[in-house]
Amino acid sequence: MRRCNLAFALGRLAVAAALLGLVRAATAAEPAKPRNVTFLATSDCHYDVYENEDRNQRNRDTIEQMNGVGAAEWPAETGGGPIARPRGVLVLGDVIDDGDRELQGRKQSGRQYEFFRADFGLDGTDGRLKYPVFEGWGNHDGPPVGAEKFGFSFQAELKQRHQTRQQKGWLKGLSANGLHYSWDWDDVHFVQLNIYPADQQNAQIRYSPKWHDPQGALTFLKEDLAKHVGDSGRPVVLMSHCGFDTDWWHPDDWKAAYEAAKPYRVALYLYGHSGTGVRDWAPTGESPRWLCVNTGQTENGFFVVQLDGRRLRLAYRLKQWHIEKKPGQPDKRTWNGQWEWKWTKTATLAG
């Protein structure tokens, strides 16, 4: 009887082991979640107070269009069809216009930041914007924490917002100094590198080393990609305020940033600061070339970007402006209330 019971027990164990093997095999064979990520990107909001406040309303008009972008369709040259609900909005620096300034004794920086926070919020429920926002700092946003003169630090606020993002479980990586960060949407890895990806301002550049201190962004980039992407082959989206056309981010440092990310599949490099447009870039003699998008000023519009399977497509959603020219006077620009598309691009993702 004992032999029979032992044989029965061993038989049950064998069946259980076989079933466990089947479950494991089925799990291993399950395909990864299909990649379909839509997001919006802008930069250079330049919120102001006591001067140029009309820009703030133009920003709000753009946010209203962001919230309603699902009512538009992709331009025909990118394949057409409806625009999916965006996962979030990237804001690539120069969030406020005066990062550490008073005007005739009136403090500007903190009030400008409050305009940003009221409009963009954080998670899509606490501001005008109906999506989460992922911002970084630019050259207008002020110096490192502790170097401010007028009692407000944009970077201190940024650190607190990153802590909230981390508590919400949004982030994959956060630098030791609490400034640079990364996250995933589906299998796409995003890295926010703030003003530009270097560790410190190049010794050959003398302009405003305190305000333009990148504070270890290059080291964060290297460590974050190694830890969170590795040899997976997943697409990577990089972003900073400055692009490869800014004379106080030195070309030697452009190359260092390129070399740091070259082993990975960089699908897109997004930046602001110097205008609007789309181009390919790599250091001289290097390949592959990166698709680089200069996202322009918020008051004018924003980019819509989608990574769907191996397809990448993007387009700039901008206001239609009427330009009135008068001899001897600055051009007068008036928005007619309509929107249009420009700077369209489609590409095939590697891998």
Contacts in CASP RR format, 6 or more apart in sequence:
PFRMAT RR
TARGET T0000
AUTHOR 0000-0000-0000
METHOD contacts of the structure
MODEL  1
MRRCNLAFALGRLAVAAALLGLVRAATAAEPAKPRNVTFLATSDCHYDVY
ENEDRNQRNRDTIEQMNGVGAAEWPAETGGGPIARPRGVLVLGDVIDDGD
RELQGRKQSGRQYEFFRADFGLDGTDGRLKYPVFEGWGNHDGPPVGAEKF
GFSFQAELKQRHQTRQQKGWLKGLSANGLHYSWDWDDVHFVQLNIYPADQ
QNAQIRYSPKWHDPQGALTFLKEDLAKHVGDSGRPVVLMSHCGFDTDWWH
PDDWKAAYEAAKPYRVALYLYGHSGTGVRDWAPTGESPRWLCVNTGQTEN
GFFVVQLDGRRLRLAYRLKQWHIEKKPGQPDKRTWNGQWEWKWTKTATLA
G
32 187 0 8 1.000
33 186 0 8 1.000
33 187 0 8 1.000
34 186 0 8 1.000
34 309 0 8 1.000
35 186 0 8 1.000
35 187 0 8 1.000
35 188 0 8 1.000
35 235 0 8 1.000
35 307 0 8 1.000
35 308 0 8 1.000
35 309 0 8 1.000
36 84 0 8 1.000
36 186 0 8 1.000
36 306 0 8 1.000
36 307 0 8 1.000
36 308 0 8 1.000
36 309 0 8 1.000
37 87 0 8 1.000
37 185 0 8 1.000
37 186 0 8 1.000
37 188 0 8 1.000
37 306 0 8 1.000
37 307 0 8 1.000
37 308 0 8 1.000
38 83 0 8 1.000
38 84 0 8 1.000
38 85 0 8 1.000
38 86 0 8 1.000
38 87 0 8 1.000
38 304 0 8 1.000
38 305 0 8 1.000
38 306 0 8 1.000
39 86 0 8 1.000
39 87 0 8 1.000
39 88 0 8 1.000
39 89 0 8 1.000
39 90 0 8 1.000
39 185 0 8 1.000
39 305 0 8 1.000
40 66 0 8 1.000
40 69 0 8 1.000
40 86 0 8 1.000
40 88 0 8 1.000
40 89 0 8 1.000
40 90 0 8 1.000
40 131 0 8 1.000
40 302 0 8 1.000
40 303 0 8 1.000
40 304 0 8 1.000
40 305 0 8 1.000
41 89 0 8 1.000
41 90 0 8 1.000
41 92 0 8 1.000
41 239 0 8 1.000
41 270 0 8 1.000
41 293 0 8 1.000
41 295 0 8 1.000
41 302 0 8 1.000
41 303 0 8 1.000
41 305 0 8 1.000
42 62 0 8 1.000
42 89 0 8 1.000
42 90 0 8 1.000
42 91 0 8 1.000
42 92 0 8 1.000
42 295 0 8 1.000
42 296 0 8 1.000
42 297 0 8 1.000
42 298 0 8 1.000
42 301 0 8 1.000
42 302 0 8 1.000
42 303 0 8 1.000
43 91 0 8 1.000
43 92 0 8 1.000
43 93 0 8 1.000
43 94 0 8 1.000
43 241 0 8 1.000
43 271 0 8 1.000
43 272 0 8 1.000
43 273 0 8 1.000
43 295 0 8 1.000
43 296 0 8 1.000
43 297 0 8 1.000
43 298 0 8 1.000
44 92 0 8 1.000
44 93 0 8 1.000
44 94 0 8 1.000
44 272 0 8 1.000
44 273 0 8 1.000
44 296 0 8 1.000
44 297 0 8 1.000
44 298 0 8 1.000
45 59 0 8 1.000
45 91 0 8 1.000
45 93 0 8 1.000
45 94 0 8 1.000
45 95 0 8 1.000
45 96 0 8 1.000
45 116 0 8 1.000
45 120 0 8 1.000
45 297 0 8 1.000
45 298 0 8 1.000
45 299 0 8 1.000
46 52 0 8 1.000
46 55 0 8 1.000
46 94 0 8 1.000
46 95 0 8 1.000
46 96 0 8 1.000
46 97 0 8 1.000
46 140 0 8 1.000
46 297 0 8 1.000
46 298 0 8 1.000
46 299 0 8 1.000
47 55 0 8 1.000
47 56 0 8 1.000
47 59 0 8 1.000
47 95 0 8 1.000
47 96 0 8 1.000
47 97 0 8 1.000
47 112 0 8 1.000
47 113 0 8 1.000
47 115 0 8 1.000
47 116 0 8 1.000
47 119 0 8 1.000
48 55 0 8 1.000
48 56 0 8 1.000
48 96 0 8 1.000
48 97 0 8 1.000
48 98 0 8 1.000
48 108 0 8 1.000
48 112 0 8 1.000
49 108 0 8 1.000
49 111 0 8 1.000
49 112 0 8 1.000
49 115 0 8 1.000
50 103 0 8 1.000
50 106 0 8 1.000
50 108 0 8 1.000
51 103 0 8 1.000
52 97 0 8 1.000
55 299 0 8 1.000
56 115 0 8 1.000
56 119 0 8 1.000
58 298 0 8 1.000
58 299 0 8 1.000
58 300 0 8 1.000
58 335 0 8 1.000
59 119 0 8 1.000
59 298 0 8 1.000
59 299 0 8 1.000
60 119 0 8 1.000
60 128 0 8 1.000
61 299 0 8 1.000
61 319 0 8 1.000
61 335 0 8 1.000
62 298 0 8 1.000
62 299 0 8 1.000
62 300 0 8 1.000
62 301 0 8 1.000
62 302 0 8 1.000
62 319 0 8 1.000
63 119 0 8 1.000
63 120 0 8 1.000
63 128 0 8 1.000
63 129 0 8 1.000
64 128 0 8 1.000
65 301 0 8 1.000
65 302 0 8 1.000
65 317 0 8 1.000
65 339 0 8 1.000
66 86 0 8 1.000
66 89 0 8 1.000
66 129 0 8 1.000
66 130 0 8 1.000
66 131 0 8 1.000
66 302 0 8 1.000
67 128 0 8 1.000
67 129 0 8 1.000
67 130 0 8 1.000
67 131 0 8 1.000
69 83 0 8 1.000
69 86 0 8 1.000
69 304 0 8 1.000
69 317 0 8 1.000
70 82 0 8 1.000
70 83 0 8 1.000
70 84 0 8 1.000
70 85 0 8 1.000
72 83 0 8 1.000
72 317 0 8 1.000
72 339 0 8 1.000
73 80 0 8 1.000
73 81 0 8 1.000
73 82 0 8 1.000
73 83 0 8 1.000
74 80 0 8 1.000
74 81 0 8 1.000
74 82 0 8 1.000
74 83 0 8 1.000
74 304 0 8 1.000
74 306 0 8 1.000
74 313 0 8 1.000
74 315 0 8 1.000
75 315 0 8 1.000
75 341 0 8 1.000
75 344 0 8 1.000
77 344 0 8 1.000
77 346 0 8 1.000
78 313 0 8 1.000
78 314 0 8 1.000
78 315 0 8 1.000
78 344 0 8 1.000
78 345 0 8 1.000
78 346 0 8 1.000
79 313 0 8 1.000
79 346 0 8 1.000
83 304 0 8 1.000
83 306 0 8 1.000
84 306 0 8 1.000
85 131 0 8 1.000
86 131 0 8 1.000
86 304 0 8 1.000
87 131 0 8 1.000
87 132 0 8 1.000
87 185 0 8 1.000
88 131 0 8 1.000
88 132 0 8 1.000
88 133 0 8 1.000
88 134 0 8 1.000
89 120 0 8 1.000
89 129 0 8 1.000
89 131 0 8 1.000
89 132 0 8 1.000
89 133 0 8 1.000
89 134 0 8 1.000
89 302 0 8 1.000
90 133 0 8 1.000
90 134 0 8 1.000
90 135 0 8 1.000
90 190 0 8 1.000
90 192 0 8 1.000
90 239 0 8 1.000
90 270 0 8 1.000
90 295 0 8 1.000
91 120 0 8 1.000
91 133 0 8 1.000
91 134 0 8 1.000
91 135 0 8 1.000
91 136 0 8 1.000
91 298 0 8 1.000
92 135 0 8 1.000
92 136 0 8 1.000
92 239 0 8 1.000
92 240 0 8 1.000
92 241 0 8 1.000
92 270 0 8 1.000
92 271 0 8 1.000
92 272 0 8 1.000
92 295 0 8 1.000
93 135 0 8 1.000
93 136 0 8 1.000
93 137 0 8 1.000
93 138 0 8 1.000
93 140 0 8 1.000
93 141 0 8 1.000
93 194 0 8 1.000
93 195 0 8 1.000
93 241 0 8 1.000
93 272 0 8 1.000
93 273 0 8 1.000
94 138 0 8 1.000
94 139 0 8 1.000
94 140 0 8 1.000
94 141 0 8 1.000
94 241 0 8 1.000
94 272 0 8 1.000
94 273 0 8 1.000
95 113 0 8 1.000
95 116 0 8 1.000
95 135 0 8 1.000
95 136 0 8 1.000
95 137 0 8 1.000
95 138 0 8 1.000
95 140 0 8 1.000
95 141 0 8 1.000
95 154 0 8 1.000
96 109 0 8 1.000
96 110 0 8 1.000
96 112 0 8 1.000
96 113 0 8 1.000
96 115 0 8 1.000
96 116 0 8 1.000
96 140 0 8 1.000
96 141 0 8 1.000
96 154 0 8 1.000
97 108 0 8 1.000
97 112 0 8 1.000
97 140 0 8 1.000
98 108 0 8 1.000
98 109 0 8 1.000
98 112 0 8 1.000
98 140 0 8 1.000
99 108 0 8 1.000
99 109 0 8 1.000
99 112 0 8 1.000
99 140 0 8 1.000
99 141 0 8 1.000
99 142 0 8 1.000
99 148 0 8 1.000
99 152 0 8 1.000
99 154 0 8 1.000
100 109 0 8 1.000
100 142 0 8 1.000
100 143 0 8 1.000
100 148 0 8 1.000
100 149 0 8 1.000
100 150 0 8 1.000
100 152 0 8 1.000
101 108 0 8 1.000
101 109 0 8 1.000
101 150 0 8 1.000
102 108 0 8 1.000
102 150 0 8 1.000
107 150 0 8 1.000
107 151 0 8 1.000
107 152 0 8 1.000
109 142 0 8 1.000
109 148 0 8 1.000
109 150 0 8 1.000
109 151 0 8 1.000
109 152 0 8 1.000
109 154 0 8 1.000
110 152 0 8 1.000
113 152 0 8 1.000
113 154 0 8 1.000
113 157 0 8 1.000
117 127 0 8 1.000
118 127 0 8 1.000
118 128 0 8 1.000
119 127 0 8 1.000
119 128 0 8 1.000
119 129 0 8 1.000
120 127 0 8 1.000
120 128 0 8 1.000
120 129 0 8 1.000
120 133 0 8 1.000
120 135 0 8 1.000
121 127 0 8 1.000
121 128 0 8 1.000
121 129 0 8 1.000
121 133 0 8 1.000
122 132 0 8 1.000
122 133 0 8 1.000
122 161 0 8 1.000
122 164 0 8 1.000
122 165 0 8 1.000
123 132 0 8 1.000
123 168 0 8 1.000
124 130 0 8 1.000
124 131 0 8 1.000
124 132 0 8 1.000
124 133 0 8 1.000
132 170 0 8 1.000
134 165 0 8 1.000
134 183 0 8 1.000
134 190 0 8 1.000
134 192 0 8 1.000
135 158 0 8 1.000
135 161 0 8 1.000
135 192 0 8 1.000
136 158 0 8 1.000
136 192 0 8 1.000
136 194 0 8 1.000
136 241 0 8 1.000
137 154 0 8 1.000
137 155 0 8 1.000
137 158 0 8 1.000
137 179 0 8 1.000
137 194 0 8 1.000
137 195 0 8 1.000
137 241 0 8 1.000
138 194 0 8 1.000
138 195 0 8 1.000
138 241 0 8 1.000
138 242 0 8 1.000
138 273 0 8 1.000
139 195 0 8 1.000
139 208 0 8 1.000
139 211 0 8 1.000
139 212 0 8 1.000
139 241 0 8 1.000
139 242 0 8 1.000
139 273 0 8 1.000
141 154 0 8 1.000
141 155 0 8 1.000
142 148 0 8 1.000
142 153 0 8 1.000
142 154 0 8 1.000
142 155 0 8 1.000
142 211 0 8 1.000
143 153 0 8 1.000
143 155 0 8 1.000
143 210 0 8 1.000
143 211 0 8 1.000
143 213 0 8 1.000
144 155 0 8 1.000
144 210 0 8 1.000
144 213 0 8 1.000
144 215 0 8 1.000
145 153 0 8 1.000
145 155 0 8 1.000
145 156 0 8 1.000
145 159 0 8 1.000
146 153 0 8 1.000
146 156 0 8 1.000
147 210 0 8 1.000
155 179 0 8 1.000
158 179 0 8 1.000
159 178 0 8 1.000
159 179 0 8 1.000
162 171 0 8 1.000
162 174 0 8 1.000
162 178 0 8 1.000
162 179 0 8 1.000
162 181 0 8 1.000
165 171 0 8 1.000
165 181 0 8 1.000
165 183 0 8 1.000
166 174 0 8 1.000
170 183 0 8 1.000
171 181 0 8 1.000
171 182 0 8 1.000
171 183 0 8 1.000
172 182 0 8 1.000
172 183 0 8 1.000
172 184 0 8 1.000
172 189 0 8 1.000
172 224 0 8 1.000
172 228 0 8 1.000
173 181 0 8 1.000
173 182 0 8 1.000
173 183 0 8 1.000
173 224 0 8 1.000
173 227 0 8 1.000
173 228 0 8 1.000
174 180 0 8 1.000
174 181 0 8 1.000
174 182 0 8 1.000
175 181 0 8 1.000
175 216 0 8 1.000
175 217 0 8 1.000
175 220 0 8 1.000
177 215 0 8 1.000
177 216 0 8 1.000
179 194 0 8 1.000
179 215 0 8 1.000
179 217 0 8 1.000
180 191 0 8 1.000
180 192 0 8 1.000
180 193 0 8 1.000
180 194 0 8 1.000
180 215 0 8 1.000
180 216 0 8 1.000
180 217 0 8 1.000
180 220 0 8 1.000
180 221 0 8 1.000
180 224 0 8 1.000
181 191 0 8 1.000
181 192 0 8 1.000
182 189 0 8 1.000
182 190 0 8 1.000
182 191 0 8 1.000
182 192 0 8 1.000
182 224 0 8 1.000
182 228 0 8 1.000
183 189 0 8 1.000
183 190 0 8 1.000
184 190 0 8 1.000
184 228 0 8 1.000
186 307 0 8 1.000
187 232 0 8 1.000
187 234 0 8 1.000
187 235 0 8 1.000
188 234 0 8 1.000
188 235 0 8 1.000
188 236 0 8 1.000
188 237 0 8 1.000
188 267 0 8 1.000
188 307 0 8 1.000
189 225 0 8 1.000
189 228 0 8 1.000
189 229 0 8 1.000
189 234 0 8 1.000
189 235 0 8 1.000
189 236 0 8 1.000
189 237 0 8 1.000
190 236 0 8 1.000
190 237 0 8 1.000
190 239 0 8 1.000
191 220 0 8 1.000
191 221 0 8 1.000
191 224 0 8 1.000
191 225 0 8 1.000
191 236 0 8 1.000
191 237 0 8 1.000
191 238 0 8 1.000
191 239 0 8 1.000
192 239 0 8 1.000
192 240 0 8 1.000
193 214 0 8 1.000
193 217 0 8 1.000
193 220 0 8 1.000
193 221 0 8 1.000
193 238 0 8 1.000
193 239 0 8 1.000
193 240 0 8 1.000
194 214 0 8 1.000
194 215 0 8 1.000
194 217 0 8 1.000
194 240 0 8 1.000
194 241 0 8 1.000
195 212 0 8 1.000
195 214 0 8 1.000
195 217 0 8 1.000
195 240 0 8 1.000
195 241 0 8 1.000
195 242 0 8 1.000
196 214 0 8 1.000
196 217 0 8 1.000
196 240 0 8 1.000
196 241 0 8 1.000
196 242 0 8 1.000
196 243 0 8 1.000
196 246 0 8 1.000
196 249 0 8 1.000
196 253 0 8 1.000
196 257 0 8 1.000
197 214 0 8 1.000
197 217 0 8 1.000
197 218 0 8 1.000
197 221 0 8 1.000
197 238 0 8 1.000
197 240 0 8 1.000
197 253 0 8 1.000
197 257 0 8 1.000
197 260 0 8 1.000
198 214 0 8 1.000
198 216 0 8 1.000
198 217 0 8 1.000
198 218 0 8 1.000
198 249 0 8 1.000
198 250 0 8 1.000
198 253 0 8 1.000
198 256 0 8 1.000
198 257 0 8 1.000
199 214 0 8 1.000
199 215 0 8 1.000
199 216 0 8 1.000
199 217 0 8 1.000
199 218 0 8 1.000
199 219 0 8 1.000
200 213 0 8 1.000
200 214 0 8 1.000
200 215 0 8 1.000
200 216 0 8 1.000
201 209 0 8 1.000
201 212 0 8 1.000
201 213 0 8 1.000
201 214 0 8 1.000
201 248 0 8 1.000
202 249 0 8 1.000
202 250 0 8 1.000
202 252 0 8 1.000
202 253 0 8 1.000
204 250 0 8 1.000
204 252 0 8 1.000
205 212 0 8 1.000
205 248 0 8 1.000
205 249 0 8 1.000
205 250 0 8 1.000
207 248 0 8 1.000
208 248 0 8 1.000
212 248 0 8 1.000
217 240 0 8 1.000
218 253 0 8 1.000
218 256 0 8 1.000
218 257 0 8 1.000
218 260 0 8 1.000
221 238 0 8 1.000
221 257 0 8 1.000
221 260 0 8 1.000
221 261 0 8 1.000
222 260 0 8 1.000
225 236 0 8 1.000
225 260 0 8 1.000
225 261 0 8 1.000
225 263 0 8 1.000
225 264 0 8 1.000
229 236 0 8 1.000
229 264 0 8 1.000
230 264 0 8 1.000
233 264 0 8 1.000
233 265 0 8 1.000
233 351 0 8 1.000
234 265 0 8 1.000
235 265 0 8 1.000
235 267 0 8 1.000
235 307 0 8 1.000
235 349 0 8 1.000
236 261 0 8 1.000
236 264 0 8 1.000
236 265 0 8 1.000
236 266 0 8 1.000
236 267 0 8 1.000
237 266 0 8 1.000
237 267 0 8 1.000
237 268 0 8 1.000
237 269 0 8 1.000
237 270 0 8 1.000
238 261 0 8 1.000
238 266 0 8 1.000
238 268 0 8 1.000
238 269 0 8 1.000
238 270 0 8 1.000
239 269 0 8 1.000
239 270 0 8 1.000
239 271 0 8 1.000
240 271 0 8 1.000
241 271 0 8 1.000
241 272 0 8 1.000
241 273 0 8 1.000
242 248 0 8 1.000
242 249 0 8 1.000
242 271 0 8 1.000
242 272 0 8 1.000
242 273 0 8 1.000
242 274 0 8 1.000
243 249 0 8 1.000
243 254 0 8 1.000
243 269 0 8 1.000
243 271 0 8 1.000
243 272 0 8 1.000
243 273 0 8 1.000
243 274 0 8 1.000
243 292 0 8 1.000
243 294 0 8 1.000
244 254 0 8 1.000
244 269 0 8 1.000
244 281 0 8 1.000
244 292 0 8 1.000
245 274 0 8 1.000
245 294 0 8 1.000
246 273 0 8 1.000
246 274 0 8 1.000
251 283 0 8 1.000
254 283 0 8 1.000
255 283 0 8 1.000
258 282 0 8 1.000
258 283 0 8 1.000
258 286 0 8 1.000
258 290 0 8 1.000
262 286 0 8 1.000
265 349 0 8 1.000
265 350 0 8 1.000
265 351 0 8 1.000
266 290 0 8 1.000
267 291 0 8 1.000
267 307 0 8 1.000
267 312 0 8 1.000
267 349 0 8 1.000
268 290 0 8 1.000
268 291 0 8 1.000
268 292 0 8 1.000
268 293 0 8 1.000
268 305 0 8 1.000
268 312 0 8 1.000
268 314 0 8 1.000
269 281 0 8 1.000
269 290 0 8 1.000
269 291 0 8 1.000
269 292 0 8 1.000
269 293 0 8 1.000
270 292 0 8 1.000
270 293 0 8 1.000
270 295 0 8 1.000
270 303 0 8 1.000
271 292 0 8 1.000
271 293 0 8 1.000
271 294 0 8 1.000
271 295 0 8 1.000
272 294 0 8 1.000
272 295 0 8 1.000
272 296 0 8 1.000
273 294 0 8 1.000
274 294 0 8 1.000
275 294 0 8 1.000
275 296 0 8 1.000
275 297 0 8 1.000
276 294 0 8 1.000
276 295 0 8 1.000
276 296 0 8 1.000
276 297 0 8 1.000
276 300 0 8 1.000
276 316 0 8 1.000
276 343 0 8 1.000
277 293 0 8 1.000
277 294 0 8 1.000
277 296 0 8 1.000
277 316 0 8 1.000
277 343 0 8 1.000
278 291 0 8 1.000
278 292 0 8 1.000
278 293 0 8 1.000
278 294 0 8 1.000
278 314 0 8 1.000
278 343 0 8 1.000
278 345 0 8 1.000
279 292 0 8 1.000
279 294 0 8 1.000
280 289 0 8 1.000
280 290 0 8 1.000
280 291 0 8 1.000
280 292 0 8 1.000
281 289 0 8 1.000
281 290 0 8 1.000
281 292 0 8 1.000
282 288 0 8 1.000
282 289 0 8 1.000
282 290 0 8 1.000
288 350 0 8 1.000
291 312 0 8 1.000
291 345 0 8 1.000
291 347 0 8 1.000
293 303 0 8 1.000
293 305 0 8 1.000
293 314 0 8 1.000
293 343 0 8 1.000
293 345 0 8 1.000
295 302 0 8 1.000
295 303 0 8 1.000
300 318 0 8 1.000
300 319 0 8 1.000
301 316 0 8 1.000
301 317 0 8 1.000
301 318 0 8 1.000
301 319 0 8 1.000
302 316 0 8 1.000
302 317 0 8 1.000
303 314 0 8 1.000
303 315 0 8 1.000
303 316 0 8 1.000
303 317 0 8 1.000
303 343 0 8 1.000
304 314 0 8 1.000
304 315 0 8 1.000
304 316 0 8 1.000
304 317 0 8 1.000
305 312 0 8 1.000
305 313 0 8 1.000
305 314 0 8 1.000
306 312 0 8 1.000
306 313 0 8 1.000
306 314 0 8 1.000
307 349 0 8 1.000
309 349 0 8 1.000
310 348 0 8 1.000
310 349 0 8 1.000
310 351 0 8 1.000
311 346 0 8 1.000
311 347 0 8 1.000
311 348 0 8 1.000
311 349 0 8 1.000
312 345 0 8 1.000
312 346 0 8 1.000
312 347 0 8 1.000
312 348 0 8 1.000
312 349 0 8 1.000
313 344 0 8 1.000
313 345 0 8 1.000
313 346 0 8 1.000
313 347 0 8 1.000
314 343 0 8 1.000
314 344 0 8 1.000
314 345 0 8 1.000
315 341 0 8 1.000
315 342 0 8 1.000
315 343 0 8 1.000
315 344 0 8 1.000
315 345 0 8 1.000
316 341 0 8 1.000
316 342 0 8 1.000
316 343 0 8 1.000
316 344 0 8 1.000
317 339 0 8 1.000
317 340 0 8 1.000
317 341 0 8 1.000
318 339 0 8 1.000
318 340 0 8 1.000
318 341 0 8 1.000
318 342 0 8 1.000
319 335 0 8 1.000
319 337 0 8 1.000
319 338 0 8 1.000
319 339 0 8 1.000
319 340 0 8 1.000
320 335 0 8 1.000
320 336 0 8 1.000
320 337 0 8 1.000
320 338 0 8 1.000
320 339 0 8 1.000
320 340 0 8 1.000
321 333 0 8 1.000
321 334 0 8 1.000
321 335 0 8 1.000
321 336 0 8 1.000
322 333 0 8 1.000
322 334 0 8 1.000
322 335 0 8 1.000
322 336 0 8 1.000
323 331 0 8 1.000
323 332 0 8 1.000
323 333 0 8 1.000
324 331 0 8 1.000
324 332 0 8 1.000
324 333 0 8 1.000
324 334 0 8 1.000
325 331 0 8 1.000
325 332 0 8 1.000
326 332 0 8 1.000
END
